[in-house]
Amino acid sequence: MRDQVDALLRRKVKAASWDSSLTTEQARAVKDGVLNGDLKMLYVAPEKLNNEGFVQLMTQVDINLLAVDESHCISQASRAYIWGASFRPDYLKIARFAEEFSVPRVLCLTATATNQVAEDICDSFHIDKNGGIFKTPVYRPNLAFRVKTAINLDDKIQQLIPMLQKRNGPVVIYVTLQGDTVECQRKLSEKGISSRIYHAGIASETRTEVQDWFMNSTDGIVVCTIAFGMGIDKADLRQVIHLYMPKTLENYSQEVGRAGRDGKPSICTMFLCAEDIPVLENFARGDTVSKNSLQLWLDSGVFGVPLAPDGALEANHYAQSKTFDIRSATLLNLYAQLELKFGLLRAITPCYQVYDYTIRGSDLWKKADKTSKAAKTVLQYAQAKGQGFTASPCHIDVAETATISGLARMDLVKVIQGWELSGAVEVKASQVRHRYRVLKELPSGKPALIAAMAAQLHEGQLAAENEAIEKLHQVLTFATGEECLAHALALHFGSDGAVPGGACGICTQCTTGEGVQFDSNYTHTVDSTMLRAILDACRDRDDPRMVARFAIGVTSPRLTAAKLTSHPLFGKMVGTNYELLLASIDAECAAAGYEPAPPDSSSFSPPKRKTSASVSKSKRGNPSSSQSRSSSGSYQKSTYSPYGNYSRGRGRGGYRGGRR
């Protein structure tokens, strides 16, 4: 957003972006610019639509145009329930915003719209499918699409070296994992070729430095994940190399589209390697949650917790992610389904659970309010944590403090914010608590309804998983088919006839006259000896998918928290047929009654803390978070989880305590 705003400002267009990076003063200036009409264009992320203050601000102005960049996310997110981190459920809420505010003009932009995606976008925004769709040419005759096969990474590097030695301009090499960037850079360095790496895991300052270096380079090489490229507009990019197969044709089209924007000949090369395919398929499987875990999350993590004093439902996604072993992006999608599919909730402005404050100066601190009931409570809590009311820095869990003291959380927050505004302290907030307005009666204490909802969500997840794997195999079909690659790609995006005569004349298929020969058969049957070793290491039997993830090397909050991702057996069965593997593990779990390992055995479970908290009733009159649901639907007490307040009892797929 910042790059686009800077470009507009250089063109004398009054534009601004509004995001979390702004200071209080900067945000106030943007707000004033909106209200007084000085700003003509405002860039915000879709998540901003959950902020009640922003929505209220929009009611005070006339919105003449709503533009949606990357609008294919609207279609892709709505056609399946659960997507990975690349997909943001808040895109689904943009159409609702446009309708509620009666926006007269909507412009949806995307570089990866198939005919079906375009229709979905039109349906969402009530756009005329006949006169409202405008397409730019898909075919770019200066791009030569090439496909190569390899047996492993060393083979890829051996083929890559001469391509790089003969380069006549900058090169981008895409890999799948962050670790692959380092490995590839090392192997290139051994061959005397210098390169830089870029991925989301390196420091932002380093990313900026690499980006600036590359933009000014005439022959630089960047080895990167898909994190590199968004917003990059380098006209003389001569080669885009996919060292690992892209996950979808949409991704491929977007990434190769960065090459040769100056119109000069450029080469786009994709490597096919059978051993890469299970790793790519497992990306699709990493977000799928077991049906029973979904039911447990709904029952005790969502519908079994008390409402806030203002009637809102609050959820600490960080804690829930660990407690129920659901990735954070998946959890956001699940809540979006409760909002958009089931109509139970509506996201409102989130709040923070934890505040860390550091006293800046003794004089200002002496003058700060420390006598009000809320201030005394905050100081009392800090002292109870062993920090003392004059200590610095201090750590305050305002949600827990509010529960203990009976005071409103907002009153405690106002005290801390008042100290910050006076200059007495510096404050850092963390652990977002997402908040939702309850729109209709929740199915609390209704096991049959909750089970039906869990089943619907799980079916949607499986559909999304299968669709993602199908998209991966679409790429294989594209790369190995006999059709001209440029023509096949244009057809995928609904542009029949874009390539004259259906042949570009410069792709691998056109120059060889045949499809690429590639054996993608990589799977093998279950190795019973290795499976027994996996099961001996993973003593828990309450979630077959969790054990399967460990076997094939897919991370999850539970495995990460238990440090199992560094176990020597992690990922040792990555090439095994997944369906056969999951069936074998499920049989073992069924024989064990889908129970976690005993506390005294070697399992994923860290020691659990005892608690004397009594069972209470929520505001809705349903069992609160201190209870758990057994497989029969009755409730039983559970122990406190060190990872959050949502840990529940057992039952197939359920988790007890804090074993992540």
C-alpha positions as CSV (number, residue, x, y, z in Angstrom):
1,M,0.0,0.0,0.0
2,R,2.8,2.4,0.9
3,D,4.5,2.0,-2.5
4,Q,1.2,2.7,-4.3
5,V,0.5,5.8,-2.1
6,D,4.0,7.1,-2.7
7,A,3.5,6.7,-6.5
8,L,0.2,8.6,-6.3
9,L,1.7,11.4,-4.3
10,R,4.4,11.9,-6.9
11,R,1.6,12.4,-9.4
12,K,0.0,15.0,-7.1
13,V,-2.9,12.7,-6.2
14,K,-4.0,13.3,-2.6
15,A,-3.8,9.7,-1.2
16,A,-3.0,8.0,2.1
17,S,-2.9,4.6,3.6
18,W,-4.2,3.7,7.1
19,D,-2.7,0.8,8.8
20,S,-1.2,-0.3,12.2
21,S,2.2,1.2,11.3
22,L,0.9,4.8,11.7
23,T,1.5,6.7,14.9
24,T,-1.5,8.2,16.8
25,E,-0.7,11.6,15.2
26,Q,-0.5,10.2,11.7
27,A,-3.7,8.2,12.1
28,R,-5.4,11.3,13.3
29,A,-4.2,13.3,10.3
30,V,-5.5,10.6,7.9
31,K,-8.9,10.7,9.7
32,D,-9.0,14.5,9.5
33,G,-8.1,14.3,5.8
34,V,-11.0,11.9,5.1
35,L,-13.6,14.0,7.0
36,N,-12.6,17.4,5.5
37,G,-12.5,16.0,2.0
38,D,-8.8,16.7,1.5
39,L,-8.0,13.0,0.8
40,K,-9.2,11.6,-2.5
41,M,-8.0,8.0,-2.2
42,L,-7.6,5.9,1.0
43,Y,-5.9,2.6,1.1
44,V,-6.8,0.1,3.8
45,A,-6.6,-3.6,4.3
46,P,-9.8,-5.7,4.3
47,E,-9.3,-6.3,8.0
48,K,-10.1,-2.6,8.6
49,L,-13.7,-3.4,8.0
50,N,-13.8,-5.1,11.5
51,N,-12.9,-1.8,13.1
52,E,-16.0,-0.1,14.4
53,G,-14.3,3.3,14.5
54,F,-13.4,3.0,10.8
55,V,-16.8,1.9,9.8
56,Q,-18.3,4.8,11.8
57,L,-16.0,7.2,10.0
58,M,-17.2,5.9,6.6
59,T,-20.8,6.7,7.6
60,Q,-19.8,10.4,7.7
61,V,-18.5,10.6,4.1
62,D,-19.7,9.7,0.6
63,I,-17.8,6.8,-0.9
64,N,-17.7,7.4,-4.7
65,L,-15.7,4.3,-5.6
66,L,-14.6,1.1,-3.9
67,A,-11.6,-0.6,-5.5
68,V,-10.6,-4.1,-4.6
69,D,-7.1,-5.3,-5.4
70,E,-6.3,-9.0,-5.6
71,S,-10.1,-9.5,-5.8
72,H,-9.7,-13.2,-6.8
73,C,-9.4,-13.8,-3.0
74,I,-13.1,-13.1,-2.8
75,S,-13.8,-16.0,-5.1
76,Q,-11.2,-18.4,-3.9
77,A,-12.2,-17.9,-0.2
78,S,-15.9,-18.4,-0.9
79,R,-15.5,-21.5,-2.9
80,A,-14.0,-23.5,0.0
81,Y,-14.1,-23.1,3.7
82,I,-10.5,-23.2,4.8
83,W,-7.5,-21.8,3.1
84,G,-4.0,-21.2,4.2
85,A,-2.2,-18.1,5.2
86,S,-2.2,-16.6,1.7
87,F,-6.0,-16.2,1.9
88,R,-7.7,-13.7,4.1
89,P,-11.3,-14.3,5.1
90,D,-11.9,-10.6,5.5
91,Y,-12.0,-10.3,1.7
92,L,-15.3,-12.0,1.9
93,K,-16.7,-9.0,3.9
94,I,-15.9,-6.4,1.3
95,A,-19.1,-7.1,-0.8
96,R,-21.2,-6.8,2.4
97,F,-19.6,-3.4,3.1
98,A,-20.3,-2.2,-0.4
99,E,-23.9,-3.2,-0.1
100,E,-24.5,-1.7,3.3
101,F,-22.9,1.6,2.3
102,S,-24.7,1.6,-1.1
103,V,-21.4,2.3,-2.9
104,P,-22.3,3.4,-6.4
105,R,-19.1,2.2,-8.2
106,V,-17.1,-0.9,-7.5
107,L,-13.8,-1.8,-9.4
108,C,-12.4,-5.3,-8.8
109,L,-8.9,-5.9,-10.0
110,T,-7.0,-9.2,-10.4
111,A,-4.3,-10.7,-12.6
112,T,-5.5,-14.3,-12.0
113,A,-9.1,-14.5,-12.9
114,T,-10.5,-17.6,-14.6
115,N,-14.0,-17.4,-16.1
116,Q,-15.4,-19.0,-12.9
117,V,-13.5,-16.5,-10.7
118,A,-14.8,-13.6,-12.7
119,E,-18.3,-14.9,-12.4
120,D,-18.0,-15.3,-8.6
121,I,-16.7,-11.7,-8.3
122,C,-19.6,-10.4,-10.4
123,D,-22.1,-12.4,-8.3
124,S,-20.6,-11.0,-5.0
125,F,-20.8,-7.3,-6.2
126,H,-23.8,-7.5,-8.5
127,I,-21.7,-6.7,-11.5
128,D,-23.2,-7.2,-15.0
129,K,-21.4,-10.3,-16.4
130,N,-21.9,-9.2,-19.9
131,G,-20.9,-5.5,-19.8
132,G,-19.0,-5.3,-16.6
133,I,-15.9,-7.5,-17.3
134,F,-12.9,-6.0,-18.9
135,K,-9.9,-8.2,-19.8
136,T,-6.4,-7.2,-20.9
137,P,-4.4,-9.7,-23.1
138,V,-3.1,-12.7,-21.3
139,Y,-0.6,-13.7,-24.0
140,R,2.8,-11.9,-24.0
141,P,4.8,-13.0,-27.0
142,N,8.2,-12.0,-25.5
143,L,7.9,-14.7,-22.7
144,A,9.4,-18.1,-23.5
145,F,8.0,-20.8,-21.1
146,R,10.4,-23.7,-20.5
147,V,10.0,-26.9,-18.5
148,K,12.8,-29.1,-17.2
149,T,12.9,-32.3,-15.2
150,A,15.2,-33.2,-12.4
151,I,15.7,-36.1,-10.0
152,N,16.8,-34.0,-7.0
153,L,18.1,-30.6,-5.9
154,D,21.6,-31.3,-7.0
155,D,20.4,-32.2,-10.5
156,K,18.4,-28.9,-10.6
157,I,21.5,-26.9,-9.6
158,Q,23.6,-28.6,-12.2
159,Q,21.1,-27.6,-14.9
160,L,20.6,-24.1,-13.4
161,I,24.3,-23.1,-13.4
162,P,24.7,-22.6,-17.2
163,M,21.4,-20.7,-17.3
164,L,22.7,-18.3,-14.7
165,Q,26.1,-18.0,-16.3
166,K,24.6,-17.0,-19.6
167,R,22.1,-14.5,-18.1
168,N,21.7,-11.2,-19.7
169,G,19.8,-9.5,-16.9
170,P,18.3,-9.9,-13.4
171,V,17.0,-13.3,-12.3
172,V,14.4,-14.4,-9.7
173,I,14.5,-18.0,-8.5
174,Y,11.4,-19.1,-6.6
175,V,11.6,-21.9,-4.1
176,T,8.9,-23.4,-1.8
177,L,10.3,-23.2,1.8
178,Q,12.3,-20.6,3.6
179,G,15.0,-23.1,4.3
180,D,15.2,-23.9,0.6
181,T,16.5,-20.3,-0.1
182,V,19.5,-20.9,2.1
183,E,20.3,-24.3,0.7
184,C,20.0,-23.1,-2.9
185,Q,22.1,-20.0,-2.2
186,R,24.8,-22.2,-0.6
187,K,24.9,-24.6,-3.6
188,L,25.1,-21.7,-6.0
189,S,27.9,-20.1,-4.0
190,E,29.8,-23.4,-4.2
191,K,29.6,-23.1,-8.0
192,G,30.9,-19.5,-7.9
193,I,27.6,-17.8,-8.4
194,S,26.6,-15.0,-6.0
195,S,22.9,-14.4,-5.0
196,R,20.8,-12.9,-2.3
197,I,17.9,-14.5,-0.4
198,Y,14.5,-13.1,0.5
199,H,11.7,-14.6,2.5
200,A,9.2,-13.5,5.1
201,G,11.3,-14.9,8.0
202,I,14.2,-12.4,7.6
203,A,14.3,-9.0,9.3
204,S,12.2,-6.3,7.6
205,E,15.3,-4.1,7.3
206,T,17.1,-6.9,5.4
207,R,14.2,-7.5,3.2
208,T,14.1,-3.8,2.3
209,E,17.8,-3.7,1.6
210,V,17.6,-6.8,-0.7
211,Q,14.7,-5.3,-2.5
212,D,16.4,-2.0,-3.1
213,W,19.6,-3.8,-4.2
214,F,17.7,-5.9,-6.7
215,M,15.7,-3.0,-8.1
216,N,19.0,-1.2,-8.9
217,S,20.8,-4.3,-10.1
218,T,21.5,-5.1,-13.8
219,D,22.2,-8.8,-13.3
220,G,21.4,-9.7,-9.7
221,I,20.0,-13.0,-8.6
222,V,17.5,-13.4,-5.8
223,V,16.5,-16.8,-4.4
224,C,13.2,-16.3,-2.7
225,T,9.8,-17.6,-1.6
226,I,6.6,-16.1,-3.0
227,A,7.0,-13.4,-0.4
228,F,9.2,-11.6,-3.0
229,G,7.5,-10.0,-5.9
230,M,4.4,-8.3,-4.5
231,G,4.7,-4.7,-5.5
232,I,8.0,-5.4,-7.4
233,D,7.9,-3.7,-10.8
234,K,11.3,-4.3,-12.4
235,A,10.9,-3.9,-16.2
236,D,14.2,-5.7,-17.1
237,L,13.7,-8.9,-15.2
238,R,15.1,-11.4,-17.8
239,Q,14.5,-14.8,-16.1
240,V,11.9,-16.2,-13.6
241,I,12.8,-19.7,-12.5
242,H,10.6,-21.9,-10.5
243,L,13.1,-24.3,-8.9
244,Y,10.2,-26.0,-7.3
245,M,6.8,-26.4,-8.9
246,P,4.3,-23.7,-8.1
247,K,1.2,-24.7,-6.2
248,T,-1.4,-23.4,-8.7
249,L,-1.5,-22.0,-12.3
250,E,-2.8,-18.8,-10.8
251,N,0.4,-18.5,-8.8
252,Y,2.5,-19.4,-11.8
253,S,0.8,-16.8,-14.0
254,Q,1.3,-14.1,-11.5
255,E,5.0,-14.9,-10.9
256,V,6.0,-15.3,-14.5
257,G,4.1,-12.1,-15.3
258,R,6.9,-10.2,-13.6
259,A,9.3,-11.1,-16.3
260,G,10.0,-9.0,-19.4
261,R,7.7,-6.1,-18.7
262,D,9.9,-4.0,-21.0
263,G,8.8,-6.1,-23.9
264,K,12.2,-7.7,-24.4
265,P,12.6,-11.5,-24.7
266,S,12.6,-13.2,-21.3
267,I,12.6,-16.8,-20.1
268,C,10.4,-18.5,-17.5
269,T,11.6,-21.9,-16.5
270,M,9.8,-24.5,-14.3
271,F,11.6,-27.5,-12.8
272,L,9.6,-30.7,-12.2
273,C,10.9,-33.2,-9.6
274,A,8.9,-36.1,-8.3
275,E,10.3,-35.8,-4.7
276,D,8.9,-32.2,-4.5
277,I,5.3,-33.2,-5.0
278,P,4.5,-34.7,-1.6
279,V,5.9,-31.6,0.1
280,L,3.6,-29.4,-2.0
281,E,0.6,-31.7,-1.4
282,N,1.2,-31.6,2.3
283,F,0.8,-27.8,2.3
284,A,-2.8,-28.5,1.4
285,R,-3.2,-30.9,4.3
286,G,-1.7,-28.7,7.0
287,D,-4.8,-26.6,7.5
288,T,-7.4,-29.4,7.8
289,V,-8.6,-29.9,11.3
290,S,-10.3,-33.2,12.5
291,K,-14.0,-33.1,12.7
292,N,-14.0,-33.9,16.4
293,S,-11.4,-31.1,17.1
294,L,-13.7,-28.7,15.3
295,Q,-16.6,-29.9,17.5
296,L,-14.6,-29.4,20.6
297,W,-13.5,-25.9,19.5
298,L,-17.1,-24.9,18.8
299,D,-18.5,-26.5,22.0
300,S,-16.0,-25.2,24.5
301,G,-13.9,-22.6,22.7
302,V,-16.7,-20.6,21.2
303,F,-20.1,-21.5,22.6
304,G,-19.0,-22.6,26.0
305,V,-17.4,-19.3,27.2
306,P,-19.1,-16.4,29.0
307,L,-19.9,-13.3,27.1
308,A,-18.1,-10.1,27.9
309,P,-20.0,-7.5,30.0
310,D,-21.1,-5.7,26.9
311,G,-22.5,-8.9,25.4
312,A,-19.7,-9.5,22.9
313,L,-18.0,-12.8,22.4
314,E,-14.2,-12.5,22.9
315,A,-11.6,-15.0,21.7
316,N,-7.9,-15.1,22.1
317,H,-7.0,-16.7,18.8
318,Y,-3.4,-17.2,20.0
319,A,-4.5,-19.4,22.9
320,Q,-7.2,-21.2,20.9
321,S,-4.7,-22.0,18.2
322,K,-2.5,-23.9,20.6
323,T,-5.3,-25.4,22.6
324,F,-7.2,-26.9,19.7
325,D,-4.2,-27.3,17.4
326,I,-5.7,-25.1,14.7
327,R,-3.4,-22.8,12.6
328,S,-4.1,-19.1,13.1
329,A,-5.0,-18.5,9.5
330,T,-7.4,-21.5,9.6
331,L,-8.9,-20.2,12.9
332,L,-9.7,-16.8,11.2
333,N,-11.4,-18.6,8.4
334,L,-13.5,-20.7,10.8
335,Y,-14.7,-17.6,12.6
336,A,-15.5,-16.0,9.2
337,Q,-17.7,-19.0,8.5
338,L,-19.6,-18.5,11.8
339,E,-20.1,-14.9,10.7
340,L,-20.8,-15.3,7.0
341,K,-22.2,-18.8,6.5
342,F,-24.0,-19.4,9.8
343,G,-24.9,-15.8,10.5
344,L,-24.2,-16.1,14.3
345,L,-21.5,-13.4,14.8
346,R,-20.1,-10.2,13.4
347,A,-16.5,-9.2,13.9
348,I,-16.1,-5.9,15.7
349,T,-13.1,-3.9,16.9
350,P,-10.6,-6.3,18.6
351,C,-8.9,-5.5,21.8
352,Y,-5.6,-6.5,23.5
353,Q,-5.2,-8.9,26.4
354,V,-1.7,-8.0,27.6
355,Y,-0.1,-4.6,28.1
356,D,3.6,-4.1,28.9
357,Y,4.5,-0.7,30.2
358,T,7.8,0.9,31.0
359,I,8.1,3.9,33.3
360,R,9.8,6.7,31.3
361,G,10.5,9.3,34.0
362,S,10.0,9.5,37.8
363,D,8.5,13.0,37.8
364,L,5.8,12.2,35.2
365,W,5.1,8.9,37.0
366,K,4.7,10.6,40.3
367,K,2.0,12.8,38.8
368,A,0.2,9.9,37.1
369,D,-3.2,8.7,38.4
370,K,-2.5,6.0,40.9
371,T,-5.5,6.6,43.3
372,S,-8.5,5.6,41.3
373,K,-9.9,2.1,41.9
374,A,-8.9,1.0,38.4
375,A,-5.4,2.3,38.8
376,K,-5.0,0.7,42.2
377,T,-6.2,-2.6,40.7
378,V,-3.6,-2.5,37.9
379,L,-0.8,-1.7,40.3
380,Q,-2.1,-4.4,42.7
381,Y,-2.0,-7.0,39.9
382,A,1.5,-6.0,38.8
383,Q,2.6,-6.4,42.5
384,A,0.9,-9.8,42.7
385,K,3.0,-10.9,39.7
386,G,6.2,-10.1,41.7
387,Q,7.0,-6.9,39.9
388,G,5.9,-4.2,42.4
389,F,4.0,-1.1,41.6
390,T,7.2,0.9,41.0
391,A,8.9,-1.7,39.0
392,S,9.6,-1.4,35.3
393,P,8.8,-2.9,33.0
394,C,5.5,-4.3,34.1
395,H,3.3,-7.0,32.5
396,I,-0.4,-6.7,32.8
397,D,-3.0,-9.2,31.6
398,V,-6.0,-6.9,31.7
399,A,-8.5,-9.7,30.8
400,E,-7.4,-11.8,33.8
401,T,-7.3,-8.7,36.0
402,A,-10.8,-7.8,35.0
403,T,-12.0,-11.3,35.9
404,I,-10.3,-11.2,39.3
405,S,-11.3,-7.7,40.3
406,G,-14.8,-7.5,38.7
407,L,-13.9,-4.2,37.0
408,A,-14.5,-3.6,33.3
409,R,-11.5,-4.4,31.1
410,M,-11.9,-1.1,29.4
411,D,-11.6,0.8,32.7
412,L,-8.2,-0.9,33.3
413,V,-7.1,-0.2,29.7
414,K,-8.1,3.5,30.0
415,V,-5.8,3.8,33.1
416,I,-2.8,2.4,31.2
417,Q,-3.6,4.6,28.1
418,G,-3.9,7.6,30.3
419,W,-0.4,7.0,31.7
420,E,0.9,6.6,28.1
421,L,-0.8,9.9,26.9
422,S,0.7,11.8,29.9
423,G,4.2,10.6,28.9
424,A,4.7,8.7,32.1
425,V,5.0,5.3,30.5
426,E,5.7,3.6,27.2
427,V,3.2,0.9,26.4
428,K,3.3,-2.2,24.2
429,A,0.1,-4.2,23.7
430,S,0.0,-7.8,22.6
431,Q,-2.2,-10.9,22.4
432,V,-5.1,-9.6,20.4
433,R,-8.6,-10.7,21.7
434,H,-10.9,-10.8,18.7
435,R,-14.4,-9.6,19.5
436,Y,-17.7,-10.5,17.9
437,R,-21.2,-9.2,18.2
438,V,-23.7,-12.0,18.7
439,L,-26.4,-11.7,16.1
440,K,-28.6,-14.6,17.1
441,E,-29.0,-17.2,19.8
442,L,-25.9,-19.4,19.9
443,P,-26.3,-23.2,20.0
444,S,-24.7,-23.5,23.4
445,G,-25.4,-26.8,25.2
446,K,-26.9,-28.3,22.0
447,P,-24.6,-31.1,21.1
448,A,-26.6,-32.2,18.0
449,L,-26.5,-28.7,16.4
450,I,-22.8,-28.2,17.3
451,A,-22.0,-31.6,15.8
452,A,-23.8,-30.7,12.6
453,M,-21.9,-27.4,12.3
454,A,-18.6,-29.2,12.9
455,A,-19.5,-31.7,10.2
456,Q,-20.3,-28.9,7.7
457,L,-17.0,-27.1,8.4
458,H,-15.0,-30.3,8.2
459,E,-16.6,-31.2,4.8
460,G,-15.7,-27.8,3.6
461,Q,-12.1,-28.3,4.8
462,L,-11.8,-31.6,3.0
463,A,-13.2,-30.1,-0.2
464,A,-10.6,-27.3,0.0
465,E,-7.9,-29.8,0.7
466,N,-8.9,-31.8,-2.4
467,E,-9.2,-28.7,-4.5
468,A,-5.8,-27.5,-3.6
469,I,-4.3,-30.9,-4.5
470,E,-6.2,-30.9,-7.8
471,K,-4.8,-27.4,-8.6
472,L,-1.3,-28.8,-8.0
473,H,-1.9,-31.6,-10.5
474,Q,-3.4,-29.0,-12.9
475,V,0.1,-27.5,-13.0
476,L,1.6,-31.0,-13.7
477,T,-0.9,-31.5,-16.6
478,F,-0.1,-28.0,-17.9
479,A,3.7,-28.5,-17.8
480,T,3.7,-32.0,-19.3
481,G,1.0,-31.7,-21.9
482,E,1.6,-31.5,-25.7
483,E,-0.1,-28.1,-26.1
484,C,1.8,-24.9,-26.5
485,L,2.4,-23.7,-22.9
486,A,1.4,-20.1,-23.7
487,H,-1.8,-21.3,-25.4
488,A,-2.6,-23.7,-22.5
489,L,-2.1,-20.9,-20.0
490,A,-4.3,-18.5,-22.0
491,L,-7.0,-21.2,-22.2
492,H,-6.9,-21.6,-18.4
493,F,-7.9,-18.0,-18.0
494,G,-10.6,-18.1,-20.6
495,S,-8.7,-16.5,-23.5
496,D,-9.2,-18.8,-26.4
497,G,-7.5,-17.5,-29.5
498,A,-5.1,-15.2,-27.6
499,V,-2.1,-17.1,-29.1
500,P,-2.1,-16.8,-32.9
501,G,-2.5,-20.3,-34.3
502,G,-2.4,-21.8,-30.8
503,A,1.4,-21.9,-30.9
504,C,3.9,-19.4,-29.5
505,G,6.8,-21.1,-31.3
506,I,9.3,-20.5,-28.4
507,C,8.1,-22.7,-25.5
508,T,9.4,-26.2,-24.7
509,Q,6.5,-27.9,-26.3
510,C,6.6,-25.8,-29.5
511,T,10.4,-26.2,-29.9
512,T,10.4,-30.0,-29.2
513,G,7.1,-30.8,-30.8
514,E,6.0,-33.0,-27.9
515,G,5.1,-33.0,-24.2
516,V,7.6,-33.3,-21.4
517,Q,8.2,-36.8,-20.2
518,F,7.9,-36.9,-16.4
519,D,7.1,-39.7,-14.0
520,S,5.3,-38.2,-11.1
521,N,4.7,-41.5,-9.2
522,Y,6.4,-40.7,-5.9
523,T,4.3,-42.4,-3.3
524,H,5.0,-45.7,-1.7
525,T,3.1,-48.0,0.7
526,V,3.2,-47.7,4.4
527,D,6.5,-48.9,5.9
528,S,5.2,-50.8,9.0
529,T,8.6,-50.6,10.8
530,M,8.8,-46.8,10.4
531,L,5.1,-46.4,11.3
532,R,5.7,-48.3,14.5
533,A,8.6,-45.9,15.3
534,I,6.4,-42.9,14.6
535,L,3.7,-44.3,16.9
536,D,6.2,-45.1,19.6
537,A,7.4,-41.4,19.5
538,C,3.8,-40.1,19.3
539,R,2.1,-41.8,22.2
540,D,-1.1,-39.7,22.0
541,R,-4.0,-41.4,20.1
542,D,-6.6,-38.7,20.3
543,D,-6.1,-37.2,16.8
544,P,-5.0,-39.3,13.8
545,R,-4.4,-36.2,11.7
546,M,-2.0,-34.8,14.3
547,V,0.1,-38.0,14.2
548,A,-0.1,-38.1,10.4
549,R,1.2,-34.5,10.3
550,F,4.1,-35.5,12.4
551,A,4.9,-38.4,10.1
552,I,4.8,-36.4,6.9
553,G,6.5,-33.3,8.3
554,V,3.7,-30.8,8.4
555,T,3.9,-28.3,11.3
556,S,1.0,-27.4,13.6
557,P,0.6,-25.4,16.8
558,R,0.5,-28.5,18.9
559,L,3.6,-30.1,17.3
560,T,5.5,-26.8,17.4
561,A,4.8,-26.1,21.1
562,A,5.8,-29.6,22.0
563,K,9.1,-29.1,20.0
564,L,8.2,-32.2,18.0
565,T,9.1,-30.5,14.7
566,S,12.8,-30.9,15.7
567,H,12.3,-34.6,16.5
568,P,14.5,-36.9,14.3
569,L,11.5,-38.8,13.0
570,F,9.6,-35.6,12.0
571,G,8.7,-36.0,8.3
572,K,10.3,-39.4,7.9
573,M,7.3,-40.7,6.0
574,V,6.9,-37.7,3.7
575,G,6.7,-39.8,0.5
576,T,4.1,-42.3,1.9
577,N,0.7,-42.5,0.3
578,Y,-1.2,-40.2,2.6
579,E,-4.6,-41.9,2.5
580,L,-3.0,-45.3,3.4
581,L,-0.9,-43.7,6.1
582,L,-3.9,-41.9,7.7
583,A,-6.0,-45.0,7.6
584,S,-3.3,-47.0,9.4
585,I,-2.9,-44.3,12.1
586,D,-6.6,-44.0,12.5
587,A,-6.8,-47.8,13.1
588,E,-4.2,-47.4,15.9
589,C,-6.1,-44.5,17.4
590,A,-9.4,-46.4,17.3
591,A,-7.9,-49.3,19.1
592,A,-6.7,-46.9,21.8
593,G,-10.1,-45.4,22.1
594,Y,-9.0,-42.0,20.7
595,E,-7.4,-41.2,24.0
596,P,-4.3,-39.0,24.7
597,A,-1.3,-40.7,26.3
598,P,-1.3,-41.2,30.1
599,P,0.3,-38.3,31.9
600,D,3.3,-40.4,33.0
601,S,4.1,-41.7,29.6
602,S,6.3,-40.3,26.9
603,S,3.9,-38.2,24.9
604,F,3.3,-34.7,23.6
605,S,2.0,-33.5,26.9
606,P,4.0,-31.1,29.1
607,P,3.2,-31.3,32.8
608,K,-0.3,-29.9,33.5
609,R,-1.0,-27.5,36.3
610,K,-3.7,-28.1,38.8
611,T,-6.4,-25.6,39.5
612,S,-9.1,-25.3,42.1
613,A,-11.3,-23.2,39.8
614,S,-14.9,-24.2,40.3
615,V,-17.4,-24.9,37.5
616,S,-19.3,-21.7,36.8
617,K,-22.2,-20.8,34.6
618,S,-21.8,-18.4,31.7
619,K,-23.9,-15.4,31.0
620,R,-26.0,-17.5,28.7
621,G,-26.6,-20.0,31.4
622,N,-24.5,-22.7,29.7
623,P,-21.4,-24.5,31.0
624,S,-18.4,-22.2,31.0
625,S,-14.9,-22.7,30.0
626,S,-14.1,-24.6,33.2
627,Q,-16.0,-27.6,31.8
628,S,-15.5,-30.1,29.1
629,R,-17.6,-32.2,26.9
630,S,-17.2,-36.0,26.9
631,S,-17.9,-38.1,23.9
632,S,-21.4,-38.7,25.1
633,G,-22.2,-35.0,25.2
634,S,-22.2,-34.6,29.0
635,Y,-19.8,-32.2,30.7
636,Q,-16.9,-32.9,33.0
637,K,-14.3,-30.8,34.8
638,S,-11.0,-30.3,33.0
639,T,-7.6,-29.1,34.1
640,Y,-6.1,-25.7,33.3
641,S,-4.1,-25.5,30.2
642,P,-0.9,-23.5,30.3
643,Y,-1.6,-22.5,26.7
644,G,-5.0,-20.8,27.2
645,N,-8.3,-21.1,28.9
646,Y,-10.0,-23.2,26.3
647,S,-8.5,-26.7,27.0
648,R,-11.1,-29.4,27.3
649,G,-11.8,-33.0,28.0
650,R,-11.5,-36.0,25.7
651,G,-13.5,-37.8,23.1
652,R,-12.4,-38.7,19.6
653,G,-10.2,-35.8,18.3
654,G,-10.3,-33.9,21.6
655,Y,-7.4,-32.5,23.6
656,R,-7.0,-32.4,27.3
657,G,-4.7,-30.2,29.2
658,G,-1.9,-28.4,27.4
659,R,0.0,-31.0,25.3
660,R,1.1,-28.8,22.4
